């Protein structure tokens, strides 16, 4: 009851407006969501350490870029995790062949969700980990547990967005450690992040998870970008 009243007051004094058309009610209205081109298909994408990669859309829509920017940077709208995550869920619903971790395939009990972590100073500045927020929504929708105390980012690095593909690989190498390894030993991991560009961050995280006992790692992001498309 208290939470509902608090939400009522927030909506009353700080109403949400669609970041696309400015209509009151939500940060992404149904009409604006419909102009984001959600993929109806999935193509197998395997790397040295990723078994596959799922993404809802290509990172091309100006509206999508605006949503992600406002989610990760000032004004840091944490609630954007829901409409952005729903793009992933919508993608799953549109697929002819559900992903292996879907309840329709009966294999979700084998999986756990692990978000890409933030370095501690960036986490304190932002106040939340965007990958974890996405992971929470996906976890609730798929009924797959999220474990957020596995991967740790052990040191600050240069922002990946400013680097070349080679620079990103070198920048991220050895930056993750893995704790509570017994929780992932022999498990299938859904590794969650926001945008997949060169893949260096996800590849390094997947490598660490696998040498720490994970059976396999599948990546999951909102969108896949071409090199330099994640520049704002």
C-alpha positions, 0 to 999 in steps of 0.5 A: 500500500505504501509503495503504491501511494509513493508511486501515485505521488511520483506519477502525480508530481513527476509524470513520465513522457515518451522520449519519442513523441512526448506523450504523457504516460510512459518513457516509450509509448506503444506507437513509438515502440512500433517504429523500432525494428525488432528482429523476427529471426535469429542467426547463430552467432558463435565466438571462441567463448560465446555459444551464441548471441541474442539481440532484439534489434540493430543499433541504428534507430535514433530513438533507440540510441536516445533511450540507451543514452538517457539510461546509461548517462545523464539524466540516468533514467533507471526505469528505462530498463523496462521498455528496453528489456521488453524489446528483448522479450518481444524479440523472443516472442516473435521468433519461430524457434524459441531460444534454448532457455525459453520455457517452451523448450523446457530447458530454463532450469539449466540456466542462470543470468549473470550481468556484466559488472561495472567498475565500483567507481562508475557504479557509485556515480551511476547508482545502478548497473544497467546490465543488472537492471536489464537482467532483472527484467529478463529474469522475471519474465523468463523465470530464470535466476539472476546472480549478480555476485559472480563477475567482478570488475577489478580495475578501472579502464578507459571507456570502451566507447572511445577505443578502436576494436583492437584497443577495446580488446587490449583494454578489457583483457584481464579486467574481470575476476570471478567469485562464488564459482560454485554457483556457476560450476556446470551451469549454462550462463546467459550473460547480459549487457546493453549493447554488443559492438566489437564484443570484446567486453562480453568475450572477455567476461565469457572467457572468465566464466568458462575457466571458472567452471561455467558449462557454456555462455550465451550473450544477451543484449538489447542491440548489436552495433557496428563499430563506432555506432555506439558513439553518442 
